[in-house]
Amino acid sequence: MPSKPPRTDWLPNNADKEALLNWINSGPDKGVLLGARDGDWESLALYLEAGMPVTPDIRKFLSEVLRGDRKRPNNRSPSASTVSREYEIAEFVKKQEDAGKRRGVIAKSEEEFHCSRSTVQRALRKHRNSLLFLIG
C-alpha cells in the first residue's frame, strides 16, 4: 500500500510576525489559504467563483482535499452563517420573552427555525448576554 504524500502547509516555517505578514501580503490567495487551512472553505469557494487565479498553492490545497489527504479540522470555529443563524434564533426567543410570552417560546422557535430544542438552547446559551446589551 503506497504511503500518503506529506501534507503541506503554506505558512513559512518558524516565521516571525514580519515574515508572516509579508507572506500574507504576497498575494490575494494567501489569506484565503490561511482560512481554508483552518476549515473556512467558504472563502476559498468565493475566491474561485470570483474568477481569481488558481495559484500553485491553491492547486496543491485542492488536490489534497480531493484525494482526502486534507480534511476540515474537528475543532474549527463555526462558520459565519452558523453564528448568524444562532443569533437569529436567540433574538427571536428574546423578543418573544420581552413581549411577555414565557410558555412555549422554545417550542415556537423550534417550529419557526426547523431545528431541535437543543439547538435553540445552545443558541440562547451562546448569545443571551450579547442580546441583553443590544436589545435590552
N, C-alpha and C positions, 0 to 999 in steps of 0.2 A: 504494500500500500504506500503510495508516494506521500511524503510529508507536505503539509501545507506551507506555502511560502510565508515568510515572516510578515506580520502586519506592519505597515509603515505609518508613522505619524509624520506630519509635515512640519511640526514645530521644531525649531532649531534645538539641538541637544544642549543642555546646561546653559540656556540663554539668559542673559541678564535682561533687565527691563528695556534697555535701549535696543538691544538686538531683536527682542520680541516685537517691539513697536515698529522697527524697520521692516521686519518680516511681514507684519500685518499690512503695513502701508505699501508693500511692494507690488500689490495687485488687488483688484476687486474680488478675486476668488479666495483670498486668504481668510477674510472674515467669515465667509460662507463655509469654508472648510473647517474652520475652528468650531463654528456652531454645529456643523454636521457631525464632526467627531464626537461632540458632546450629546448627540441624539436629536438635534433640531434639523431634521431633514427637510422641513417645510421651506426653510430659507434657501436650501440648495435647489429645490424644485422651482421656486420662484425665480431664482437666478437663471436656471436653464430655460424656463418659459419666456423670460425676457429677451432671449436670444444672445445672452452673454457668451463669450468664448469658452469652449471646453479646453481648459489648460491640462497639461500633463498630470498635475496633481489631482485635479478633479477626475480625470480619466482613470487614474490609479485608484482613487477612492471608490468610484462607481464599479470598477471591476472587482474590487474586494467585496463590495456589498452584494453584487450579483452572484459571485462564487460562494457566498456565505462565510467568507473569512472575517467579515466585519458585521457586527450586529449593533443595534442600539444598546447603549448601556442600561443596565437594570435600574440604576439609581439616578437616572437623568431627571432633570427638573421638568415640571409639567409644561405642556405647550401653552401658548398664549390663548388659544381657543378654549382649552380646558379651564384655565383660570378665569377667563371671561364668563364662561357658562356657569361655573360655580358661584361667581359673584352675582350673576343674574338671578340664580336660584335663591341665594341668601337675601338679596334685595327684595325679591318677591315675598318671602316669608316675613321679613322685617316690616314691609309696608302693610301686609295683612294684620300683623300684630299691632302696629300703630293705629290701624283702623278699628281696633277693639276686638278683633276676631282672635280667639285663643284656641278653640276646639277645631280640630280637623284641618289646621293650616298646613301641616306636613303632608297629609293625605292629598289635599288640594294641589300642593306643589308637585307631588308625585305625578298626578294626572296632567298638570299643566306642562311639565317638562319631560314627561315619559321616562321617568327614572325611578330608582328604588328609594326606599326610606333611608337606607344608609348613605346614599348619595346626597340626599337633602341634609341629613345630619352632618355629614362631613363638610359640606359647603358652609353650613352655619358655623361650625366649629372654626373653620379657616377664616371666615370673612365677617363674623359678627362684630368684632372690635372695630374694624375699619368702617363698617356701616354706621356705628354709633357716632363717629366723627363726621361722616359725610351727610347722613340723612337726619340724624337726631339733633 
